[in-house]
Amino acid sequence: MKKILGVFVLFIAFVCGVIYYISPKNSEKIDTNKIKIEHYMGGAEVVENPKKVVVFDYGIVDVLDNIGVEITGLPKDGLPKYLDKYSDNKYINVGSLKEPNLEKLYEIKPDLIIISGRQEPFYDQLSKIAPTVALKTNSEDYIKSLKTNFETVGNIFDKSEILGNQVEKIEETLKNIKEKVQEKNLNALVILSNNGKLSAYGLKSRFGIIYDYFGFKPIENIAASTHGSKINFEYILEKNPDYIFIVDRAAVVGGDVSANKAFDNDIVKATKAWQNGNIVFLDSEVWYTATGGLNSTNKMIEEIKSKF
């Protein structure tokens, strides 16, 4: 009897051991290894390949869409048309770009929150809800920050090789365009039109990629500023650049005066840029709302490339 009882105890111990090793709980531990992610606002321990991901930057939404990563939620106000798939109800609206819906985020219980510059004031609050990684496109060096962001996203979602290859293609294309622009010794003026009011942008500005990577010379040393330097149409004619690139903020946020309407005047028509067909109205959603994405960056490149 004792011998039978002993064999029975050993059998139960064996079964319990097998159950422990194949239980879902233990598998979850294996599948949820964490990695340390450093970002410009600090650091975060993030689960590899997180399932519930909330993103507050349309450029990063663009990147994740390209590499096949599903997200759970995002702000839907001002969603660029080329990301319209995310207006579907299966994606949760988590507030606006400037004001996250913290209550909704607590309900979602995300594995990861990705933010950019607009959400910086909420970083501490968001970090209490879930690991929060801050990524942004740096105006001082667009491509350098793009590479940093792609590397971070690649590490989190195990897509480093794919994104690395994409960056190489972007850099090669930019190099070819820059050579053509510099051969012609072209200069340019980049203008943000905001309901008829004009601001000029120079080197190391939010549109500095025009100068730094496309190779256009700035018409003068315009102070680097988030909101640009205020100008008027007389200034444009005085500087008379080879190319005028225009981003229409009103097309994104709304307004009564479109850039096309504002620039339809005799002063602009007297510039050599107008006379040579070199006034370029850029895609505002791409250049203003969704910078730092993979599709958006390629769209930016195609817009400039099409002029040569």
N, C-alpha and C positions, 0 to 999 in steps of 0.2 A: 504493500500500500504506500509506504514512504517513498519507494522507488518510483511508483506511478506519479505520486504527488510532485516529486522532484522534477520529473520529465515535463509535467504539465506547467510548472513554474518557469522552467527554461523556455518552453514553447511560447508562453505569454510574454516573457521578456524579449524574445526574438521578434515577435509580431509588433510589440510596442516600438522596438528600435526601428523596424522597417517603416512603420507609420510615421515616426518622427522625421526620418530622412526624406520621405516622399511627400510630406505634408505641404500644402500650399503656402503656409506661413514661412517655412524655411526657404522655399523657392523664391518667395517675395524678397527675402533678405538678399539672396543671390542676385536677383534681377534689379535691385534698387541700390546698387553701389553709388556712392556719392562722390562727386568731384569738386574740388575747390576752384571757383571761378573768381578771378580778380577783374575788377572793372573800375571805371573812373570815379565812382563814389564809394568804393570799398571792396568788399569781398563777400561771397556767398557760397554755402555748400549746396550743391544742386544735384538732384538725382539724375543719373544718366538716362537719356531718352525719356524725359518726363512726359506724362500722358495728358495731364490737364495744364494747358499753357495759355496764359492771358498775355496779350501783347498790346502796348500803348504806342507803338510806332509803326506807321504804315510801311516804311522802308523795310523793317524787319519782318512784317507780315508778308511782304513781297518775297523776301529771301526764303522764309519758311515754306511758302507756297511753291516755290521753285524746287525745293529739295524734298517735297512730299511730306512735310510735317503738318499734321492737322492741329489746329488751335481750338481752344474752347470758347474764348471770348475776346472782344476788342471793342474800342469805341466806334460807333457807326455813323456819328455825325461827321459830315465832310469826307466820307469814304470815297477815294478816287474811283472813277468809273472802271478802270482796268482791274480793280479789286472788287467789283460788284458782287461776285459770288458770295462774299462775306456778309452781304445784307440779308442772306437767308436766315430764317428763324432758328436754324440749328446752331448758329453762332450767337452767343449771349452778348447783349449790349452791356458794357461795363462802365458806362459813363461817357464823359467827353475827354478829349486830349488834355484839357486843362484841369479837369476835375473828375478823378476816378470815383465810381460808385462803390465806396468801401463796404457798405452793407451787402451789396451784390457779390462782391469778392469774398466776403466771409461765407456766404452761402455756397459759392462754387468750391471753395477749399482747393485752390490751384496748387499744382506741384511747383510751378514756376511763374513768376511775373517778370516781363521784360518792359522796361520803361526807357524814355529818352529825356531830353532836356526839359520839355514842358512839364513833366511830372516830378522833377527834382524836389519841390517842396513837400511832396507826399512820400518821399523815400522811406523815412523811418516808420510811418504808419503802414505802408505796404509791406515792409520787411517783417512786420509782426504777423502779417497774414500768411505770407509764403516767402521762400527765398526769392529775392528780387535782384535782378541784374540790370544795370544801367548802361545803355549803349547809345551813342549819338554820333552824328556825322560832324566832324570837326571842320569848321570853316577855314582854318589855317592850312589844312592839308586833307582834301576830300578823299583821295585814294588811300592815303595812309590810314585814315580812320575806317574806311571801308574794309581794308584788309584786316584791321584789328577786330572789327565787328564780325566779319565772316569767320575769322579764326575762332572767336568765342562761340559763335553759333555752331560751327563745325565740331568743336570739342564737346559741346553739350549733347548734340544729336548724332554724333559719330558720322559727320559728313565733311570732314576736313579736306579730304582729297578732291571731292567734287567742287567745293567752293574755292579751293586753292587754284584749280584749273580754270575756273571762271574768272578769277582775278587776273591770272596771266593773260587770258584772251583780251580782257578789258585794257590792260596796260599796253599790250601790243597794238591794239587798234588806236588807242590814244597817241601812242608814239608816232604812228604813220600819219595821223591827222596833223599833229603838231609840226612835223617836218614840212608838210605842205603849206601850212599857215606861215611858218617862219621863212620859208623860201620866198614867199610873196611879201614878207615884211608888213603884215597887216596889223592894224590896231582896231580896238573895239571899245564900245561903251555898253555896259550892262545896266539896264534900268528896271526898277520895280515901279509899275504903275498901280497906284492905289486909289481907285475912284477919281482918277484925273490928276492926283498929286504924284509927283515924280521924285524918285530917289535913285542916286547913282551908286554903284558898287565897284570897288577896285580889288586890288590884290588882297589875299587873305580874308576875303569877305565870304558871305554865305554863297555867293556865286563865283567865287575865286577860281573855280575849276576852269572857267573860260580862259583865264590868263595862264594859270599854273600848268594845266595839262593839255589844253587845246592850242596854246601857243600864241594867242593874241596879245599884243602889247596894250597896256592900259593907256588911255589918252593923256592921263596925268596921274600924279600920286594922290589918289582919293583915300582919305582916312578910312581904315577898317572899322566898321560899325555894324551892329546887328540890324539897325534900321536904315543904314545907308546915309548918304549925304543929300540933303534936299537940293534939287536943281529945278530949272525951268526950261522951256523950249528954246529960249535964246541961248542958253548955255550949250545945248546940243548943237545948234548951228555954229556957234563960235568954235567949238572943239572939232566939229565936222569929221567924225570918225569914219573909217572904212566900213565898219559894220556896227549896227545897233541891235542889241539883243534885248527883248522886252519880255518881262514876266508880269502877267496881269493878275494881281492879287484879288481884284474884284471878281474875277472869274471863279475863284475858289470860295471866298467868304461872302460874296454878294456886294452889290453896289449899283449906283445909277449910271456911272460913266465907265464903259469898257475901254480897254487900252486901244482897241482899233478905232473907236470913236475919238478918243483923246488925241491920237497921233494923226488924225486926218485933218491936217491944217497946212497952211502955206509955208510956215517956218520949217516944218519937217520936210516938206516937198522940195525945199531949197538945198537940203543936205545931199552930199554925194552918195550916202548910203541909200537914200530913197531913189535917187536917180539911177543908181546901179542895181537896184533890186536887192539891196543887202540890209533891209530892215526885216528882222526875224522875230516873229511873235512865238515865243517858246510855249511848250505845253506846261501850263501853270500847275496842274496837279502833280506833274512829275518834278518840276524844278522847285516848287514851293512846299508841297504837302508830303510827298513820298520820297524825298531824297534818301540815298543810302541803301536803296534796294538793288536787286540784281536786274529785274526788268526795267526799273526806273532809270538806272544808270545807263543801260543799253539804249533806252529810248532817248536819253539826253545825247548820247554819242551819235545816234542815227540822225537826230535833228541837225547837229552841227555838220556831220559828215555829208549830208545831202546837199550842202551848199558848196561842195567842192567836186 
